Amino acid sequence: MRYHAWLFSFLIGFTSSVGLPAGLSAAEGSFRLEETTIAEIQEAVAAGGLSSERLVELYLARIAAYDRAGPRLNSIMSINPNAKTEAAALDKERADKGPRGPLHGIPVLLKDNIDVANMPTTNGSAVMKDAVPAEDGSITKALRAAGAVILGKAAMGEFAGGSYNSVRGQTLNPYNVKRATGGSSSGSGAAISANFSVLAVGTDTSTSVRGPASYTGIVGMRPTTGLISRAGIAPKNLNFDSAGPMARTVTDLALMMNVLAFPDPKDPKSVEVWGEVEKIDPTAKNGVDFTKALDKDALKGKKLGVLRDLFEGDPEINALAEKAIATMKDLGATIVDIRLDPAFIEAHLKSGIRKTRDLSDYRFRQDWEQYLATFRSPKVPRTVAEFIKVYEAEIAPSPLPVEDSVMNLLKTSLKTSTDAPEYKNFIENQMPQATAEKLAVFENHGVDALVFPYASGEGHGVGRSWTGGMFAQAASAALWCWRQFQGRSSWMRLAG
């Protein structure tokens, strides 16, 4: 059981006043909100000791105590005003017909760049406070269809960068408010770590799920771009954008992936990727059960490469990583040390990352303005140029001003275009070359996955990152994919 040091003094009061309100039944009183899992929730509901509506109330009470008051973590952008009503309706449906599946009545937080029809999609920007979408995004619809309760919108770095936004300010790390949360899915990571929900969805363009998951001590997955539909998600860079599940356990993450991963005709990349998936495994068109990959013997016979170049940071973090590596060896994995070529490090882990992002962002303005056109409210600006004007006139002098990085993104996008020769060269030559060079690390060393401490520097939370498989992302800071203790069929390499 994890507790944040600064919350320790609140534990006794919390257990009686927030975690377990007065008036609960004896069975309900035995349910512990902190660190609970989907299975434990469903067991408590089935036993009659808990309802989905009560579960929502418990999470809302905790949010009120620690996100809106107390340490004020600023991890929640807004609460779904219909959450309790929707949970109550799902309770009635369960009583009448039984549960739809594992996510029936389970609260989920969505990063505030994912469309929910009755709530603004701010994208972390005060300019977007009136941007209520006409319909749910594709993954929001899928979660609702599975019986999940959309609890609210998680805070995020403005325009999917960093962990600060001009709507609520800086998101804080529940473990230590002086440490980073990672970005830009800062709210999703902090909220799950602080037990404000059991599940959350973040988005990842270049480490925005992986970073917060590492810094806040939870599990995050960044799948192959297109494995999860991006339709109804505010774009940052559609060459790399992907939603990603975030949870406290790998099992809960896999259960949510079962719902999030599906082919969607509204996203051309989804159609492309799922076409490749179905070539490898034709049965995938009927749905995929990611929980089948949760095999405790999955590491037996696997060869893992340890990237020693990434162990040059905090000694405590390195020691914990070494302990994890020893555990993997005990579970049957063969461990080999790998040193990367200095040119590879420079190109893919240092200066090359910025060059990749700069070139890839040539497409930002056209994608962003296309997304803005989906909103009906006349209060929502329709162009990047309009955003710049509002930021400079209204947001810059406000108590929560816009960061320079956001203004740089917007202003630079007015000068770039996907018609530029350097962008075409990037797409046609540089990205394929980068992918080939990354995959060569696996082939040259004969490894199934790469292992390293994700956050190796001082001042960050501790986490682990696991890497492997095809479809490596050119903008990824560290060759990442999800192969945690997987007994996987070959097509699952796409989740990398």
C-alpha positions in Angstrom: 0.0 0.0 0.0 1.4 3.4 -1.0 0.9 6.5 1.0 2.3 10.0 0.2 4.3 11.3 3.1 2.5 14.6 3.3 -0.8 12.8 3.5 0.2 10.6 6.4 -1.2 12.9 9.1 -4.6 12.9 7.3 -5.0 9.1 7.2 -7.1 8.5 10.3 -9.4 11.4 9.5 -9.6 10.5 5.9 -10.7 6.9 6.5 -13.7 8.0 8.5 -14.7 11.2 6.8 -13.7 10.8 3.1 -13.0 7.2 2.3 -15.8 5.7 4.3 -18.6 8.2 4.9 -21.0 7.7 7.8 -24.2 5.7 7.0 -22.6 3.0 5.0 -23.5 -0.6 5.6 -21.1 -2.9 7.3 -20.3 -4.6 4.0 -19.7 -1.2 2.4 -17.6 -0.2 5.3 -15.2 -3.0 4.6 -14.4 -1.6 1.1 -11.3 0.4 1.0 -11.1 3.1 -1.7 -7.4 3.7 -1.7 -5.5 1.6 -4.2 -8.7 -0.4 -5.1 -8.8 -2.3 -8.4 -11.5 -3.1 -10.9 -11.9 -6.6 -9.6 -12.2 -5.4 -6.0 -14.8 -2.9 -6.9 -16.9 -5.4 -8.9 -16.6 -7.9 -6.0 -17.9 -5.3 -3.6 -20.8 -4.3 -5.9 -21.7 -8.0 -6.5 -21.8 -8.6 -2.7 -24.2 -5.7 -2.3 -21.8 -3.6 -0.2 -21.2 -0.9 -2.8 -22.9 0.7 -5.7 -21.5 2.6 -8.7 -23.3 5.7 -7.5 -21.7 5.5 -4.0 -18.3 4.8 -5.6 -18.6 8.0 -7.6 -19.5 9.9 -4.4 -16.4 8.5 -2.6 -14.1 9.7 -5.4 -15.8 13.1 -5.6 -15.3 13.5 -1.8 -11.6 12.6 -2.2 -11.3 15.1 -5.1 -12.9 17.8 -3.0 -10.6 17.1 0.0 -7.3 16.9 -1.9 -7.6 18.4 -5.3 -9.9 21.4 -4.6 -8.7 21.8 -1.0 -5.8 20.6 1.2 -2.7 20.3 -0.9 -4.7 21.4 -4.0 -3.1 19.0 -6.5 -4.9 20.6 -9.5 -5.1 17.3 -11.3 -8.8 17.6 -12.2 -9.9 20.2 -14.7 -13.6 19.6 -14.4 -16.2 17.2 -13.0 -18.9 15.6 -15.1 -22.1 17.1 -13.7 -24.0 14.0 -14.7 -21.6 11.5 -13.2 -23.8 10.5 -10.2 -26.9 10.3 -12.4 -25.1 8.1 -15.0 -23.8 5.9 -12.2 -27.2 5.4 -10.7 -28.6 4.5 -14.1 -25.9 1.9 -14.5 -26.7 0.5 -11.0 -30.3 0.0 -12.1 -29.3 -1.6 -15.4 -27.0 -4.0 -13.5 -29.9 -4.9 -11.2 -32.2 -5.5 -14.2 -30.0 -7.0 -16.7 -26.6 -7.7 -15.2 -23.3 -5.9 -15.9 -22.2 -5.1 -19.4 -18.6 -6.2 -18.6 -15.6 -5.5 -16.3 -15.9 -1.7 -16.8 -19.6 -1.5 -15.8 -19.9 1.3 -13.3 -16.2 2.0 -13.2 -15.2 5.7 -13.0 -12.8 6.9 -15.6 -11.1 10.3 -16.0 -10.3 11.6 -19.5 -7.5 14.0 -20.3 -9.0 17.3 -21.2 -8.1 17.0 -24.9 -10.6 14.1 -25.3 -14.1 15.1 -26.4 -17.0 14.6 -24.0 -20.3 15.9 -25.4 -21.5 17.7 -22.3 -18.2 19.2 -21.1 -15.7 21.7 -22.5 -12.5 20.3 -24.1 -10.1 23.0 -23.0 -6.9 21.3 -24.2 -5.4 23.1 -21.2 -6.2 26.5 -22.6 -8.4 29.2 -21.0 -9.2 30.3 -24.6 -11.1 27.0 -25.0 -13.3 27.3 -21.9 -16.5 27.4 -24.0 -15.4 24.7 -26.4 -18.1 22.1 -25.8 -18.0 19.4 -28.6 -21.1 18.3 -30.5 -20.5 14.7 -29.7 -18.3 12.3 -27.7 -14.9 11.3 -29.1 -14.7 7.7 -30.4 -13.0 6.4 -27.3 -15.5 8.2 -25.0 -18.3 6.5 -26.9 -16.5 3.1 -26.5 -16.1 3.6 -22.7 -19.7 4.6 -22.3 -20.8 1.6 -24.3 -18.7 -0.6 -22.0 -20.6 0.8 -19.0 -17.8 3.1 -17.7 -18.7 6.3 -15.9 -17.0 9.4 -17.2 -16.1 11.0 -13.9 -14.5 14.1 -15.3 -11.7 15.7 -17.2 -8.1 15.5 -16.0 -5.8 18.5 -16.1 -3.1 18.6 -18.7 -0.2 20.7 -19.9 -1.5 23.5 -22.2 -1.6 22.3 -25.8 -0.3 19.0 -24.6 3.0 20.3 -23.4 4.4 20.3 -19.8 2.2 20.2 -16.7 1.0 23.8 -16.4 -2.1 25.2 -18.0 -3.9 28.6 -18.1 -7.1 27.1 -16.8 -6.0 25.8 -13.3 -2.3 26.3 -13.2 0.3 23.8 -12.1 -0.5 20.1 -11.4 1.3 18.8 -8.3 2.8 15.4 -7.7 0.9 13.5 -4.9 4.1 11.9 -3.6 5.9 15.2 -3.2 4.5 18.5 -4.3 8.0 19.7 -5.0 8.7 17.0 -7.6 7.6 17.0 -11.2 4.5 15.1 -12.4 5.7 14.8 -15.9 3.7 16.0 -18.8 1.5 16.5 -20.6 -0.9 13.9 -19.1 0.0 15.3 -15.7 -3.5 15.3 -14.3 -4.2 11.8 -15.4 -1.1 10.5 -13.7 -1.5 12.5 -10.5 -5.2 11.7 -10.2 -4.7 8.0 -10.4 -1.8 8.1 -8.0 -3.9 10.2 -5.5 -6.8 7.7 -5.8 -9.2 10.2 -7.5 -10.4 7.4 -9.9 -9.5 3.9 -10.7 -8.7 4.5 -14.4 -7.7 7.5 -16.6 -6.9 8.1 -20.2 -4.0 10.2 -21.2 -2.5 11.1 -24.6 1.1 10.7 -25.7 2.9 12.5 -28.6 6.4 12.2 -27.2 6.4 10.7 -23.7 3.2 12.4 -22.4 1.7 9.1 -20.9 5.0 7.5 -20.1 6.5 10.4 -18.3 3.6 11.1 -15.9 3.1 7.3 -15.3 6.8 7.1 -14.3 6.9 10.2 -12.1 3.6 9.4 -10.2 4.3 5.7 -9.7 1.5 4.2 -11.8 1.2 2.1 -15.0 0.9 3.8 -18.4 0.9 2.4 -21.9 1.7 4.2 -25.1 0.6 1.9 -27.9 1.3 2.1 -31.6 -0.1 5.2 -33.2 -3.5 4.3 -34.5 -4.1 1.2 -32.3 -6.4 3.6 -30.3 -8.5 6.0 -32.4 -7.7 9.7 -32.3 -11.1 10.8 -33.6 -12.5 13.4 -31.2 -9.1 14.2 -29.6 -7.5 17.6 -29.9 -4.4 17.1 -32.1 -0.9 18.0 -31.1 0.9 16.1 -33.8 -1.0 13.5 -35.7 2.2 11.9 -36.9 2.7 10.6 -33.4 -0.5 11.3 -31.3 -2.0 8.4 -29.4 -4.3 8.0 -26.4 -3.0 5.7 -23.7 -4.5 4.0 -20.7 -3.3 4.8 -17.2 -4.0 2.8 -14.1 -2.5 1.5 -10.9 -2.1 -2.1 -12.0 -1.2 -3.8 -15.3 -4.4 -5.9 -15.1 -6.6 -2.8 -14.9 -4.7 -1.2 -17.7 -5.3 -4.3 -19.9 -9.0 -4.3 -19.1 -9.3 -0.8 -20.3 -7.2 -1.5 -23.4 -9.8 -4.1 -24.3 -12.3 -1.2 -24.7 -10.0 1.5 -26.1 -8.4 -0.5 -28.9 -10.6 -1.0 -32.0 -10.6 0.0 -35.7 -12.3 3.3 -36.3 -13.2 4.6 -39.8 -13.1 8.1 -38.4 -9.3 7.9 -38.0 -7.4 6.9 -41.2 -4.4 5.8 -39.2 -6.6 3.5 -37.2 -7.8 1.8 -40.4 -4.3 1.4 -41.6 -2.9 0.0 -38.4 -5.8 -2.4 -37.8 -5.5 -3.6 -41.3 -1.9 -4.7 -40.4 -3.1 -6.2 -37.2 -5.7 -8.3 -39.0 -3.1 -9.6 -41.5 -1.2 -11.0 -38.6 -4.2 -12.2 -36.6 -7.5 -12.3 -38.6 -9.5 -12.9 -35.3 -8.5 -9.4 -34.1 -11.4 -8.0 -36.1 -13.7 -9.5 -33.5 -12.0 -7.7 -30.7 -8.8 -8.3 -28.7 -8.5 -9.5 -25.1 -5.3 -7.9 -23.7 -5.7 -9.8 -20.4 -4.6 -13.0 -22.2 -1.1 -11.5 -22.3 -1.0 -11.3 -18.5 1.1 -14.5 -18.0 3.3 -14.8 -14.9 5.6 -17.0 -16.9 5.9 -14.7 -19.8 9.6 -13.8 -19.2 10.8 -17.4 -19.3 13.0 -17.7 -22.4 12.9 -14.0 -23.2 16.1 -11.9 -23.7 16.1 -8.4 -22.3 18.6 -5.7 -23.1 19.5 -3.2 -20.4 20.4 0.2 -21.8 23.3 1.1 -19.6 23.7 4.5 -21.2 20.5 5.5 -19.4 21.8 4.6 -15.9 23.8 7.7 -15.4 21.3 9.6 -13.2 20.2 9.3 -9.6 21.8 6.4 -7.7 18.6 5.6 -5.8 16.6 5.2 -9.0 19.4 3.1 -10.5 19.4 0.9 -7.5 15.7 0.3 -7.7 16.0 -0.4 -11.5 18.7 -3.0 -10.7 16.4 -4.6 -8.2 13.7 -4.9 -10.8 16.2 -6.3 -13.3 17.2 -9.0 -10.8 13.5 -9.8 -10.3 13.0 -10.2 -14.0 16.0 -12.5 -14.1 14.5 -14.6 -11.3 11.3 -14.8 -13.4 13.3 -16.5 -16.2 14.6 -13.7 -18.4 18.1 -13.6 -19.8 19.7 -10.2 -19.2 22.3 -8.6 -21.5 23.9 -5.2 -21.1 23.7 -2.9 -24.2 25.7 0.3 -24.9 24.3 2.5 -27.7 26.5 4.1 -30.3 27.1 7.8 -29.5 25.7 8.9 -32.9 22.5 7.0 -32.1 22.2 8.7 -28.7 22.6 12.1 -30.2 20.1 11.4 -33.0 17.4 9.7 -31.0 17.9 10.7 -27.3 19.4 14.1 -27.4 19.5 16.9 -30.0 17.7 14.8 -32.6 14.5 14.8 -30.6 14.1 18.5 -30.9 14.8 18.4 -34.6 12.2 15.7 -35.1 9.5 17.6 -33.2 10.2 20.9 -35.0 9.8 19.2 -38.4 6.8 17.2 -37.4 5.1 20.3 -36.0 4.9 21.6 -39.6 1.5 20.0 -39.7 0.2 21.5 -36.5 -1.8 24.4 -37.9 -3.8 22.5 -40.4 -4.7 19.8 -37.9 -5.6 22.2 -35.2 -7.8 24.4 -37.4 -9.5 21.4 -38.8 -10.3 20.3 -35.2 -11.5 23.8 -34.3 -14.0 23.6 -37.1 -15.9 20.9 -35.3 -17.1 23.3 -32.6 -20.4 25.2 -33.0 -19.9 27.9 -30.4 -19.0 31.3 -32.0 -16.9 31.9 -28.8 -14.3 29.3 -30.0 -11.6 30.8 -32.2 -11.3 29.2 -35.6 -7.7 29.9 -36.5 -4.3 29.9 -34.9 -4.0 33.6 -35.6 -7.2 34.3 -33.6 -5.7 32.2 -30.7 -2.6 34.3 -30.7 -4.7 37.5 -30.5 -6.8 36.2 -27.5 -3.7 35.0 -25.7 -1.9 38.3 -26.0 -4.9 40.4 -25.2 -6.6 38.4 -22.5 -4.6 35.5 -21.2 -1.1 36.9 -21.0 -2.0 39.6 -18.4 -4.2 37.2 -16.3 -3.2 35.5 -13.1 -2.6 32.3 -15.1 -0.8 33.5 -18.2 0.1 31.3 -21.2 3.6 29.8 -21.3 6.1 30.9 -23.9 6.3 27.4 -25.3 2.6 27.5 -26.3 3.0 30.9 -28.0 6.1 29.6 -29.8 4.2 26.6 -31.1 1.3 28.8 -32.4 3.5 31.5 -33.9 5.9 29.1 -35.6 3.0 27.2 -37.1 2.1 30.4 -39.1 5.4 30.2 -40.9 5.5 26.4 -41.7 3.6 24.1 -44.0 3.5 20.4 -44.9 4.3 21.6 -48.5 7.8 22.5 -47.4 10.5 20.3 -49.0 12.1 19.7 -45.6 8.8 18.3 -44.2 8.4 16.0 -47.2 12.0 14.7 -46.7 11.2 14.2 -43.0 8.2 12.0 -43.7 9.6 10.1 -46.7 13.1 9.6 -45.6 14.0 10.7 -42.0 11.2 8.9 -40.2 11.7 5.5 -42.0 15.4 5.8 -41.3 14.9 6.5 -37.6 12.5 3.5 -37.3 15.0 1.2 -39.0 17.8 2.4 -36.8 15.8 1.7 -33.7 14.6 -1.7 -34.8 18.2 -2.5 -35.6 19.0 -2.3 -31.8 16.7 -5.2 -31.2 17.9 -7.2 -34.2 21.6 -6.6 -33.6 21.4 -7.7 -30.0 18.7 -10.4 -30.4 16.6 -9.0 -27.6 12.8 -9.1 -27.1 12.7 -5.8 -25.1 14.8 -3.0 -23.8 14.8 -2.1 -20.1 15.9 1.1 -18.4 14.8 3.5 -15.6 12.4 5.9 -17.4 13.2 8.9 -15.1 16.9 8.7 -14.3 17.5 12.3 -13.0 17.2 13.8 -9.6 13.9 15.4 -8.5 11.6 13.0 -10.3 9.4 10.1 -9.2 10.6 6.6 -9.7 9.3 4.4 -12.5 10.3 1.8 -15.1 10.0 1.8 -18.8 9.9 -1.2 -21.1 10.7 -1.2 -24.7 10.3 -3.5 -27.7 8.7 -4.4 -31.0 7.9 -2.9 -34.3 6.4 0.5 -35.3 8.9 2.4 -33.1 8.1 6.1 -32.9 10.7 8.6 -34.3 9.7 11.2 -31.7 10.0 8.9 -28.8 12.6 10.0 -26.3 13.4 6.4 -25.4 12.3 3.6 -27.7 9.4 2.7 -25.6 6.7 0.1 -25.8 4.6 -2.1 -23.5 5.8 -5.6 -23.0 5.4 -5.9 -19.3 5.3 -9.6 -18.4 3.6 -10.5 -21.6 2.9 -13.9 -23.0 2.0 -12.4 -26.3 1.0 -13.6 -29.8 3.0 -12.1 -32.6 0.5 -9.4 -33.6 0.8 -7.8 -30.1 4.2 -6.5 -31.2 2.1 -3.7 -32.7 1.5 -2.4 -29.2 5.0 -0.9 -29.2 
